[in-house]
Amino acid sequence: MKKNLLFVLMLVSIAAGAQTTLNNYKVVLLPEKFDFQKSPNQYGLNLIAKSFLESKGFTVYYDNQELPKELAGDRCNALKVEVTDRKAIFTTNLTLFLKDCQGNIVFKGKEGKSREKEYNTAYVEAMNATLNSLNDVAYAYNGTPPVSARQTAATTTALPAATVAATPPANPPTPAVSTAATSASGTLYAQATANGYQLIDTKPQIVFTILKTSAPEIFLAEKGSIHGIVFKKEGDWVFEYYQEGKLLAEKLSIKF
């Protein structure tokens, strides 16, 4: 009887030690194009996801950009973001997944649904809904690397010195899609519209049109023919957008 009890306690202890939670991860890798999208950042979804995850305290990298050495050497220290699109006739349905390097699901969001007919509005609404599932989780990075990363480190440490020396260096990471940061000149003044704001300079002329999303500090943005997203980052308003395949960022001074 005592032996059986001891065996059960050992199994519970092993299971508890092997458990990896969201709090073991600080970094997430985000694709510039989800499987259901026809082009990078279609409908602004990837930038919305990036801004939201950063607001929750994660460090976010696009999965094709150059990564820090400690992460490039072991991607098991990061979670991978996936969003699926469940096809339906009258609704747009998106679900957020955060997976470890072995494909295990660490977090699955509630399915975000929208009945809007316009794709741009529907996808943004559904994306915000599934992202907001993270608000139900008390996320706080605990400083402990995930189990899979610790196992990788242990395996590397266990290799004989000669074997380690003979191991060829890892291939250098794919060059980043460069992000240029510039600052907009002058203050822009926000005028309320039915769905958001017009940002006007001192001439006066309309410089930006920004539309509300379900996240209070994230807006879809248009600047002439350029489409992107305006969001709050470390106390500053930032406009991010793509131009000739590059992700660009522009700091804004906005008076609401």
Backbone as a ProteinNet text record, in pm:
[ID]
protein_1_A
[PRIMARY]
MKKNLLFVLMLVSIAAGAQTTLNNYKVVLLPEKFDFQKSPNQYGLNLIAKSFLESKGFTVYYDNQELPKELAGDRCNALKVEVTDRKAIFTTNLTLFLKDCQGNIVFKGKEGKSREKEYNTAYVEAMNATLNSLNDVAYAYNGTPPVSARQTAATTTALPAATVAATPPANPPTPAVSTAATSASGTLYAQATANGYQLIDTKPQIVFTILKTSAPEIFLAEKGSIHGIVFKKEGDWVFEYYQEGKLLAEKLSIKF
[TERTIARY]
82.8	0	86.5	188.5	278.1	357.1	397	471.4	386.8	260.6	170.2	150.9	133.9	116	239.8	358.8	483.8	497.4	457.9	465.3	375.7	252.4	159.1	215	271	328	443.9	523.8	634.3	582.5	474.8	417.2	364.3	296.3	243.2	355.8	463.9	578.1	642.2	657.3	717.7	629.5	498.8	406.4	410.6	416.1	421.2	549.3	661.5	788.5	796.9	722	729.7	631.6	540.3	437.8	496.7	462.6	506.5	383.4	384.5	270.8	309.4	209.1	229.5	331.7	335.5	425.4	572.8	601.7	740.8	798	714.7	757.8	749.7	852.2	855	842	892.7	901.8	800.7	739	653.4	698.5	687.3	721.3	592.6	579.1	454.9	479.9	400.2	417.7	367.3	428.7	377.6	254.7	232	117.5	66.2	-57.3	-119.5	-161.6	-186.3	-216.5	-338.7	-435.7	-558.6	-549.5	-439	-425.4	-366.3	-406	-354.9	-229.9	-204.8	-87.5	-45.3	81.2	126.9	40	8.3	-66.8	-201.3	-261.5	-391.8	-492.1	-567.5	-666.3	-601.2	-467.3	-398	-392	-422	-435.5	-304.3	-195.2	-67.1	-15.8	-36.4	3.2	-85.9	-213.6	-304.7	-258.6	-225.1	-177.7	-48.4	43.7	172.4	151.4	69.4	45.6	-22.4	-119.3	-191.9	-99.1	-20.2	69	174.1	223.5	319.1	252.8	126	55.2	35	36	22.9	156.1	266.3	396.9	490.6	447	535.3	631.3	745	835.1	804.3	772.4	723.4	824.3	857.1	940	862.7	876.7	825.9	916.9	859.5	937.2	1040.1	1039.6	1140.3	1244	1240.8	1338.6	1456.2	1564.7	1683.8	1654.1	1691.5	1660.5	1785.4	1769.6	1885.7	1954.6	2083.8	2162.4	2104.3	2061.3	2011.8	1882.8	1808.4	1683.3	1706.7	1794.4	1822.8	1883.3	1958	2020.2	1923.4	1811.9	1713.8	1575.4	1500	1366.5	1266.3	1311.4	1223	1199.8	1274.1	1250.7	1134.4	1076.9	970	845.7	731.9	606.7	581.1	512.5	475.1	327.4	296.2	157.3	94.3	-21.1	-99.6	-242.6	-305.4	-446.2	-513.8	-621.1	-693.8	-824.7	-869.7	-993	-1090.8	-1194.5	-1295.9	-1401.2	-1412.3	-1503.1	-1648.9	-1729.8	-1873.2	-1942.8	-2070.5	-2143.2	-2168	-2214.4	-2258.8	-2168	-2061.8	-1973.7	-1827	-1745.4	-1599.9	-1553.5	-1474.5	-1438.5	-1287.3	-1222	-1077.7	-1046.6	-942.6	-900.5	-749.6	-707.2	-565.1	-508	-389	-314.2	-172.7	-121.9	18.4	78	176.4	231.8	381	428.8	571.7	644.4	776.2	857.7	828.6	758.9	723.5	579.8	513.6	377.8	269.6	309.4	209.7	137.9	8.8	-69.5	-50.4	5.6	23.5	-96.6	-153.4	-273.3	-360.8	-491	-589.1	-694	-711.5	-809.3	-950.4	-1046.3	-1185.3	-1201.9	-1290.7	-1313.6	-1376.6	-1310.4	-1364.5	-1455.9	-1576.3	-1674.9	-1721.4	-1753.5	-1811.7	-1913.7	-2023.1	-2125.9	-2123.5	-2023.1	-2009.7	-1990.1	-2047.6	-2037.6	-1906.6	-1858	-1732.9	-1615.5	-1533.3	-1422.7	-1328.6	-1293.7	-1198.4	-1248.3	-1374.9	-1433.7	-1450	-1495.1	-1522	-1395.2	-1288.6	-1165.2	-1103.1	-1109.1	-1055.3	-1135.5	-1267.7	-1353.6	-1328.8	-1317.7	-1293.8	-1155.3	-1055.3	-919.4	-913.9	-974.3	-975.8	-1046.1	-1152.3	-1228.3	-1145.4	-1073.1	-993.6	-870.5	-811.2	-698	-739.6	-859.7	-906.8	-920.6	-915.8	-916.5	-798.2	-688.7	-570.7	-596.4	-697.8	-731.2	-785.9	-827.2	-878.4	-766.6	-642.9	-527.5	-440.8	-403.4	-315.7	-170.9	-133.7	1.1	104.1	213.3	328.8	449.7	547.5	665.9	737.1	764	823.3	974.5	1035	1180	1234.3	1146	1188.5	1172.6	1280	1266.6	1173.6	1107.9	1017.4	1091.2	1016.6	1074.5	1152.9	1094.3	1160.4	1294.1	1303.4	1430.4	1531.7	1484.4	1576.6	1629.8	1542.4	1585.5	1690.3	1669.5	1766.8	1901	1896.5	2020	2090.2	2012.8	2072.2	2138	2073	2128.8	2260	2265	2387.6	2499.1	2466.4	2567.3	2621.8	2535	2575.4	2666	2674.8	2758.4	2905.7	2985.3	3129.5	3188.5	3300.2	3362.6	3398.5	3451.6	3492.3	3372.4	3258.4	3138	3089.8	3093.3	3049.5	3138.8	3269.1	3362.3	3340.9	3299.6	3283.6	3150.6	3060.5	2928.7	2940.9	2898.6	2911	2824.6	2866.1	2786.3	2652.7	2555.6	2422.4	2426	2341.8	2334.7	2288.3	2344	2300	2152.7	2080.7	1937.7	1910.3	1791.1	1749.4	1751.1	1806.9	1810.2	1671.9	1668.6	1540	1475.2	1342.8	1269.9	1286.7	1370.2	1412.7	1296.3	1301.8	1200.8	1266.5	1228.1	1282.9	1192.5	1251.4	1172.6	1196.7	1092.5	1103.1	1003.2	1017.3	924.5	850	718.7	638.8	663	667.3	689.1	557.1	556.1	436.8	335.5	243.3	136.9	14.7	-49.1	-172.6	-288.3	-398	-513.3	-626.6	-681	-783	-922.3	-993.1	-1133	-1216.7	-1313.6	-1394	-1480.1	-1490.8	-1580.7	-1672.1	-1758.6	-1852.3	-1780.4	-1666	-1597.4	-1456.2	-1414.9	-1278.8	-1243.9	-1133.5	-1087.5	-1022.9	-1022.1	-936.3	-822.8	-700	-584.7	-542.8	-549.7	-534	-411.8	-334.6	-218.7	-259.9	-162.5	-191.8	-225.7	-229.3	-252.8	-393.4	-503.5	-519.8	-552.4	-504.9	-540.9	-540.8	-620.7	-630.6	-506.7	-432.4	-311.6	-342.5	-420.9	-457.3	-608	-660.7	-792.3	-770.9	-814.6	-794.5	-930.7	-944.7	-1070.1	-1054.1	-1153.6	-1148.9	-1151.7	-1086.7	-1100.8	-1152.8	-1169.2	-1218.2	-1112.4	-986.7	-880.1	-868.7	-878.5	-889.1	-768.9	-651.7	-532.7	-475.6	-560.4	-520.1	-620.6	-571.5	-656.6	-607.7	-699.6	-664.4	-642	-542.1	-503.2	-484.2	-520.2	-495.5	-425.4	-317.8	-246.5	-232.1	-327.5	-331.7	-359.8	-268.1	-284.5	-218.7	-159.5	-88.4	-182.2	-186.4	-270.1	-181.4	-217.1	-138.9	-217.9	-147.8	-209.8	-143.7	-224.2	-173.9	-200.8	-98.2	-114.5	-19.3	-46.7	35.3	144.8	269.4	383.4	478.5	491.9	581.6	553.4	425.7	385.9	377.5	422.3	420.3	319.2	257.6	174.9	263.7	239.7	323.6	234.8	276.4	209.8	300.4	254.6	331.2	261.6	342.7	286.7	395.4	351.5	444.8	464.2	589.8	621	733.8	705.6	803.1	860	772.7	814.4	881.4	897.3	961.8	858.3	875.6	789.8	849.8	775.3	822.1	740.7	803.3	736.9	758	654.1	659.2	595.3	669.7	616.1	526.7	415.6	319.6	297.9	274.8	232.7	86.6	-1.5	-146.2	-209.2	-292.4	-372.2	-517.7	-569.2	-708.2	-797.2
-120.4	0	125.9	123.1	237.9	256.8	144.1	152.4	214.5	172.7	228.8	378.6	420.5	562.3	641.5	585	650.3	664.9	562.6	565.6	674.9	685.9	789.7	927.6	947.5	1077	1113.6	1013.8	1038.4	1083.5	1019	1057.2	1199.6	1234.6	1371.1	1471.7	1439	1529.3	1549.8	1440.5	1449.3	1533.4	1510.1	1584.9	1732.1	1765.2	1906.4	1971.6	1898.4	1954.2	1971.9	1888.6	1895.5	1994.7	2046.7	2134.1	2266.3	2308.4	2436.9	2523.3	2644.4	2732.9	2856.5	2938.8	3063.4	3152	3143.6	3229.6	3192.5	3078.1	3040.4	3110	3183	3242.2	3394.6	3456.5	3602.9	3642.6	3557.6	3591.6	3511.7	3576.5	3506.6	3541.9	3444.2	3462.3	3470.6	3577.5	3606.1	3602.9	3529.1	3532.5	3664	3708.5	3827.9	3793.7	3664.2	3619.9	3488.7	3490.5	3367.8	3283.3	3155.8	3063.2	3104.9	3166.8	3201.6	3335.8	3410.2	3541	3528.9	3619.5	3620.7	3707.4	3793.7	3881.6	3914.5	3955.7	3989.8	4098.7	4079.6	4177.3	4214.6	4122.5	4150.8	4191	4295.3	4353.7	4412.1	4422.4	4476.5	4380.3	4252.2	4156.9	4129.6	4121.3	4086.8	4200	4322.7	4436.7	4448.2	4417	4417.2	4313.5	4193.8	4088.3	4129.8	4188.5	4230.8	4334.7	4434.3	4540	4485.8	4396.8	4341.9	4257.9	4169.8	4083.1	4164.5	4270.3	4357.7	4427.8	4464.2	4530.4	4435.5	4304.1	4205.2	4176.4	4226.8	4208.1	4115.2	4059.2	3973.7	4057.8	3999.3	4055.5	3984.1	4060	4000.9	4023.1	3913.8	3920.6	3856.3	3913.7	3843.5	3724.3	3612.6	3488.5	3486	3588	3591.4	3700.7	3764.2	3869.3	3815.9	3891.1	3849.8	3848.4	3741.4	3723.9	3741.2	3776.2	3780.8	3645.8	3645.2	3521.7	3415.1	3456.4	3357	3291.8	3362.9	3306.6	3233.4	3287.2	3223.5	3084.9	3066.8	2938.1	2834.2	2878.9	2784.4	2849.8	2821.9	2881	2819.7	2720.2	2662.2	2758.9	2868.6	2970.7	3062.2	3042.5	3129.5	3048.9	3114.1	3057.3	3101.5	3019.2	3052.3	3088.7	3198.7	3243.5	3182	3121.8	3074.1	3125.3	3160.1	3198.3	3120.4	3051	2971.9	3041.3	3014.8	3073.3	2959.5	2946.1	2842.9	2897.2	2834.4	2882.2	2860.3	2963	2954.9	3051.2	3029	3107.1	3250.8	3268.4	3400.8	3466.1	3396.8	3453.7	3436.6	3526.2	3514.4	3465.2	3357.1	3290.4	3269.8	3336.4	3324.9	3273.8	3189.3	3136.3	3149.7	3204.2	3224	3100.9	3057.3	2950.8	3001.9	2969.9	2990.8	2853.2	2815.1	2680.3	2684.1	2576.4	2567.5	2515	2497.1	2460.6	2319.2	2240.3	2104	2095.2	2209.3	2211.2	2188.1	2179.7	2162.9	2294.9	2288.6	2408.8	2451.8	2569.1	2625.4	2713.5	2779	2860.3	2854.8	2836.8	2843.5	2946.7	3046.2	3149.6	3104	3178.3	3155.7	3197.1	3131	3164.8	3303.3	3390.6	3523.7	3522.5	3576.4	3570.7	3710.5	3725.4	3850.4	3818.5	3892.1	3877.4	3993.5	4077.4	4188.8	4136.7	4206.1	4163.1	4209.6	4327	4377.3	4299.8	4240.3	4157.3	4232.5	4355.5	4431.4	4446.6	4482.8	4499.7	4365.8	4265.2	4134.8	4069.9	4071.3	4006.2	4078.7	4211.7	4287.4	4258.8	4255.1	4227.9	4087.8	3989.1	3851.3	3836	3903.3	3895.9	3956.7	4073.4	4135.6	4047.9	3980.5	3896.4	3777.7	3711.6	3596.3	3640.2	3755.2	3807.2	3842.9	3896.4	3937.6	3820.4	3696.3	3579.2	3582.4	3644.4	3652.9	3738.7	3824.3	3906.3	3822.4	3699.3	3608.8	3535.1	3554.3	3484.7	3585.1	3552.2	3639.8	3613.5	3665.6	3639.6	3727.7	3665.9	3737.8	3647	3690.7	3608	3579	3450.6	3410.4	3392.4	3416.8	3407.5	3267.5	3167.3	3028	2982.9	2935.4	2892.1	2773	2758.1	2644.4	2511.7	2406.7	2273.5	2232.5	2255.6	2213.9	2282.2	2410	2482	2428.6	2395.1	2340	2205.1	2123.9	1994	2010.2	2108.8	2135.3	2174.7	2263.6	2307.9	2191.7	2104.5	1990	1894.6	1872.3	1783.5	1837.4	1969.6	2032	2020.2	2041.5	2033.6	1893.2	1793.6	1654.4	1603.6	1672.6	1626.1	1632.2	1534.4	1540.9	1663	1712.6	1834.3	1818.7	1701.6	1681.9	1690.1	1635.6	1637.8	1779.8	1859.2	1997.9	2075.2	2051.6	2124.3	2088.7	1963.9	1921.5	1963.9	2013.2	2053.7	2182.2	2185.6	2308.4	2417.6	2543.4	2653.3	2661.2	2711.6	2725.5	2823.9	2799.5	2893.5	3029	3137.1	3269	3288.2	3359.3	3378.4	3457.9	3437.9	3513.7	3661.1	3745.1	3888.8	3942.2	4039.3	4093.5	4173.6	4177.8	4276.7	4405	4494.7	4609.2	4700	4750.9	4843	4978	5075.1	5208.6	5289.5	5368.5	5451	5598.1	5670.7	5813.7	5884.7	6015.6	6093.8	6190.9	6195.9	6289.6	6430.5	6528.7	6666.5	6728.9	6799.3	6870.8	6785.6	6855.8	6790.4	6770.2	6655.8	6626	6632.3	6694	6713.3	6621.2	6546.8	6446.1	6508.1	6488.5	6527.4	6401.1	6388.2	6267.5	6249.7	6125.6	6088.6	5976.9	5925.6	5821.8	5697.2	5661.2	5534.8	5553	5676.7	5699	5846.4	5882.4	6020.7	6057.6	6188.2	6244.9	6316.1	6293.2	6359.8	6474.2	6595.6	6716.3	6793.5	6847.3	6929.3	7075.8	7165.7	7307	7385.8	7322.7	7399.2	7457.2	7395.9	7255.3	7164.8	7039.5	6937.8	6801.6	6711.7	6577.5	6496.7	6450.1	6370.5	6222.1	6185.1	6045.6	6034	5920.4	5876.5	5748.4	5746.8	5627.1	5575.9	5443	5378.1	5296.3	5301.3	5230.3	5078.9	5006	4861.1	4833.3	4707.2	4676.4	4700.9	4717.9	4753.9	4906.3	4970.2	5116.2	5193.4	5132.7	5205.7	5147.7	5083.5	5031.3	5079.3	5143.9	5196.8	5148.3	5116.2	5098.8	5237.4	5252.4	5386.6	5394.2	5509.9	5541.1	5676.7	5679.5	5803.6	5812.9	5879.6	5878.7	5737.8	5683.9	5548.3	5443.2	5485.3	5393.1	5345.9	5214.6	5155.2	5091.5	5109.7	5051.2	5052.3	5073.1	5070.4	5175.3	5244.4	5340.2	5281.2	5278.1	5218.2	5284	5262.8	5319.2	5220.9	5268.6	5183.1	5260.7	5213	5275.1	5423.9	5459.5	5598	5683.2	5631.5	5707.3	5647	5732.3	5684.5	5651.4	5536.4	5489.3	5448.2	5484.9	5441.3	5340	5215.3	5111.1	5073.2	5051.5	5019	4953.4	4891	4827.9	4916.5	4921.8	4994.4	4921.6	4874.5	4799.7	4682.3	4612.5	4492.5	4517.5	4644.4	4676.3	4726.6	4684.5	4733.2	4861.7	4970.4	5101	5149	5230.8	5284.5	5435	5506.6	5652.6	5697.9	5770.6	5821	5941.5	5948.3	6055.8	6131.5	6260.6	6341.7	6378	6318.5	6334.1	6398.8	6499.9	6561.6	6519.9	6441.9	6398.8	6495.8
0	0	0	92.6	101.8	-27.7	-88.5	-214.3	-324.2	-330.1	-431.2	-411.1	-284	-254.2	-292.7	-261.9	-296.9	-447.7	-521.1	-667.6	-723.8	-669.5	-715.7	-688.3	-568.5	-533.3	-624.7	-663	-754.7	-891	-939.2	-1068	-1064	-954.1	-940.7	-940	-868.5	-860.3	-996.2	-1071.1	-1205.1	-1296.2	-1290.5	-1376	-1343.6	-1214.3	-1174.7	-1221.3	-1211.9	-1254.3	-1403.7	-1477.3	-1623.2	-1683.5	-1600.1	-1653	-1697.6	-1816.4	-1869.2	-1891.4	-1836.3	-1849.4	-1928.2	-1954.6	-2027	-1956.4	-1823.6	-1746.2	-1761.5	-1825.2	-1851.4	-1974.9	-2046.4	-2173.2	-2169.1	-2221.3	-2235.7	-2382.1	-2471	-2613.7	-2695.2	-2792.3	-2888	-3029.3	-3118.3	-3259.2	-3339.2	-3415	-3486.3	-3636.5	-3713.1	-3858.7	-3916.5	-4024.5	-4093.9	-4176.4	-4197	-4276.3	-4217.9	-4166.4	-4119.7	-4239.4	-4216.4	-4326.2	-4406.8	-4344.1	-4415.1	-4488.2	-4467.6	-4532.1	-4671.7	-4759	-4895.4	-4908.8	-4814.2	-4818.7	-4676	-4655.5	-4520.8	-4458.5	-4332.2	-4254.2	-4317.7	-4389.8	-4449.7	-4341.6	-4366.7	-4274.5	-4148.7	-4147.7	-4030.5	-3912.7	-3935	-3824.6	-3751.7	-3825.5	-3763.5	-3674.8	-3721.3	-3638.6	-3515.7	-3531.1	-3415.9	-3313.3	-3360.7	-3270.5	-3201.3	-3276.9	-3220.7	-3110.3	-3138.3	-3040.7	-2915.2	-2933.9	-2819.4	-2732.3	-2794.1	-2716.9	-2641.8	-2704.2	-2635.7	-2517.8	-2533.1	-2422.9	-2304.5	-2330.4	-2223.3	-2154.4	-2210.7	-2148.7	-2222.5	-2336.6	-2416.3	-2500.2	-2531.6	-2632.7	-2763.5	-2867.9	-2992.6	-3104.3	-3173.9	-3294.6	-3409.4	-3528.3	-3645.6	-3671.6	-3714.6	-3721.3	-3833.8	-3922	-4027.9	-4005.4	-3887.8	-3863.8	-3784.3	-3783.2	-3710.7	-3560.9	-3495.4	-3354.8	-3269.5	-3142	-3051.6	-3046.1	-3017.5	-3019.5	-2927.7	-2807.4	-2712.4	-2759.9	-2844.5	-2896.1	-3027.5	-3111.7	-3239.8	-3219.5	-3110.4	-3083.2	-3030.3	-2975.2	-2919.6	-2922.1	-3025.8	-3038.5	-2941.4	-2866.1	-2764.9	-2649.6	-2645.2	-2544.4	-2582.1	-2699.8	-2747.2	-2782.1	-2775.2	-2822.4	-2965.7	-3040.5	-3176.5	-3180	-3248.1	-3260.1	-3384.7	-3366.4	-3480	-3464.7	-3575.5	-3575.7	-3687.2	-3652.8	-3751.4	-3788.2	-3909.2	-3961.5	-3990.9	-3907.7	-3930.3	-4026	-4139.8	-4242.9	-4202	-4222.7	-4197.2	-4293.6	-4315.4	-4416.4	-4370.8	-4247.5	-4204.5	-4100.9	-4059.4	-3957.8	-3996.1	-3943.6	-3951	-3815.1	-3813.8	-3688.4	-3680.5	-3586.9	-3569	-3428.4	-3419.5	-3289.5	-3275.6	-3163.1	-3131.7	-3063	-3109	-3042.3	-3012.8	-2894.7	-2861.7	-2838.3	-2921.5	-2917.6	-2885.4	-2821.3	-2794.6	-2918	-2906.2	-3022.6	-3071.9	-2991.4	-3031.1	-3082.4	-3091.4	-3143.7	-3039.6	-2912.9	-2807.3	-2779.8	-2755	-2729.2	-2583.6	-2564.4	-2430.3	-2394.7	-2495.5	-2473	-2597.5	-2575.7	-2684	-2646.7	-2732.5	-2704.5	-2737.9	-2686.2	-2725.1	-2871.2	-2941.1	-3080.9	-3090.3	-3166.7	-3189.7	-3310.4	-3294.9	-3402.2	-3440.9	-3569.2	-3617.7	-3726.4	-3723.4	-3826.4	-3925.8	-3916.5	-4010.4	-4152.4	-4249.2	-4388.8	-4453.4	-4412.5	-4468.2	-4409.5	-4495.5	-4449.1	-4355.4	-4392	-4312.5	-4168.7	-4154.1	-4020.9	-3949.7	-4023.6	-3963.5	-3908.8	-3987.2	-3942.4	-3823.7	-3825.1	-3711.8	-3585.5	-3598.4	-3483.9	-3428.4	-3516.7	-3472.7	-3410.6	-3468.1	-3413.2	-3273.8	-3256.5	-3124.5	-3021.8	-3063.7	-2971	-2922.1	-3013.2	-2968.7	-2890.9	-2926.5	-2850.1	-2707.8	-2694.9	-2562.4	-2465.9	-2516.9	-2427.5	-2331.1	-2374.7	-2288.5	-2165.4	-2172.2	-2055.4	-1941.4	-1972.5	-1868.9	-1796.2	-1844.3	-1786.7	-1711.8	-1589.8	-1511.2	-1552.7	-1671.5	-1722.1	-1652.6	-1608.9	-1554.8	-1571.1	-1648.9	-1674.4	-1543.4	-1517.5	-1389.5	-1393.7	-1510.6	-1520	-1533.8	-1533.2	-1546.1	-1689.9	-1755.5	-1894.8	-1907	-2020.3	-2038.9	-2029.6	-1998.4	-1982.7	-2105.9	-2225.5	-2349.7	-2367.6	-2326.4	-2338	-2238.2	-2115.8	-2015.5	-2060.8	-2123.4	-2172.6	-2281.8	-2370.8	-2476.5	-2417.8	-2316.3	-2251.4	-2183.6	-2118	-2049	-2146.6	-2261.9	-2363	-2416.2	-2439.2	-2490.6	-2389.1	-2260	-2154.2	-2141.8	-2166.1	-2147.8	-2258.7	-2371.9	-2481.4	-2444.5	-2485.1	-2461.2	-2528.6	-2473.4	-2526.2	-2672.7	-2710.1	-2849.3	-2941.6	-2895.3	-2977.9	-2997.5	-2888.4	-2898	-2993.4	-2982.8	-3069.2	-3214.2	-3240.2	-3379.1	-3438.6	-3352.2	-3401.7	-3479.7	-3605.5	-3683.8	-3625.2	-3638.1	-3585.6	-3656.4	-3585.6	-3645	-3759.7	-3858.6	-3969.3	-3919	-3974.5	-3929.7	-3960.8	-3874.6	-3896.2	-4021.8	-4074.8	-4191.6	-4159.1	-4247.3	-4220.1	-4188.8	-4100.8	-4057.6	-4169	-4162.2	-4239.8	-4161.5	-4209.6	-4130.2	-4094.6	-3972.6	-3924.3	-3902.5	-3981.3	-3966.8	-3876	-3784	-3692.3	-3724.1	-3750.3	-3776	-3686.8	-3674.5	-3594.3	-3683.3	-3666.1	-3743.6	-3691.8	-3781.3	-3739.8	-3699.7	-3584.9	-3543.9	-3471.3	-3407	-3332.2	-3420	-3405.1	-3476.9	-3378.4	-3422.9	-3335.8	-3379.6	-3282.6	-3312.7	-3314.6	-3425.4	-3437.6	-3445.2	-3356.3	-3350.2	-3474	-3521.2	-3629.5	-3577.3	-3662.7	-3619	-3571.1	-3634.8	-3603.8	-3551.1	-3527.2	-3481.8	-3477.3	-3546	-3543.1	-3676.8	-3706.1	-3808.2	-3735.8	-3778.2	-3718.1	-3810	-3759	-3840.5	-3794.4	-3891.2	-3857.3	-3844.5	-3836.1	-3810.7	-3937	-4055.4	-4178.8	-4193.6	-4165.6	-4122.4	-4240.5	-4231.5	-4329.3	-4261.4	-4316	-4258.4	-4297.5	-4197.4	-4221.2	-4209.4	-4107.9	-4083.9	-4063.2	-4100.1	-4056	-3977.3	-3851.5	-3769	-3721.7	-3721	-3686.3	-3558.1	-3471.6	-3344.6	-3366.1	-3275.6	-3264.7	-3123.6	-3088.2	-2953.7	-2847	-2887.7	-2793.9	-2791.7	-2675.1	-2668.6	-2722.2	-2724.4	-2769.6	-2898.7	-2978.4	-3108.7	-3213.2	-3318.9	-3423.8	-3560.4	-3650.5	-3790.2	-3848	-3933.4	-3977.9	-4128.7	-4183.4	-4323.7	-4331.6	-4409.1	-4435.9	-4587.5	-4651.5	-4796.7	-4845.2	-4926.6	-4980	-4891.6	-4779.6	-4690.7	-4580.6	-4559.5	-4455.9	-4349.7	-4224.5	-4116.2	-3987.9	-3877.6	-3745.4	-3657.5	-3576.6	-3477.9	-3340	-3254.5	-3122.2	-3023.5	-2896	-2788.5	-2753	-2753.4	-2719.7	-2630	-2506.6	-2408.9	-2395.4	-2392.8	-2371.5	-2495.5	-2609.9	-2735.1	-2831.8	-2913.5	-3023.2	-3141.7	-3202.7	-3313.2	-3430.5	-3551	-3674.1	-3741.5	-3755.9	-3824.5	-3953.4	-4057.4	-4188.8	-4273.8	-4382.8	-4475.8	-4597.7	-4644.8	-4767.4	-4839.1	-4959.6	-5039.2	-4960	-4889	-4816.3	-4683.3	-4642.2	-4516	-4415.9	-4291.4	-4185.2	-4129.7	-4139.6	-4096.5	-3977.2	-3893.7	-3775.7	-3769.2	-3733.5	-3726.4	-3596	-3513.9	-3388.3	-3415.4	-3343.4	-3362.2	-3231.3	-3243.1	-3129.4	-3153.5	-3072.1	-3094.5	-2972	-2996.3	-2892	-2909.8	-2814.7	-2820.1	-2743.7
[MASK]
++++++++++++++++++++++++++++++++++++++++++++++++++++++++++++++++++++++++++++++++++++++++++++++++++++++++++++++++++++++++++++++++++++++++++++++++++++++++++++++++++++++++++++++++++++++++++++++++++++++++++++++++++++++++++++++++++++++++++++++++++++++++++++++++

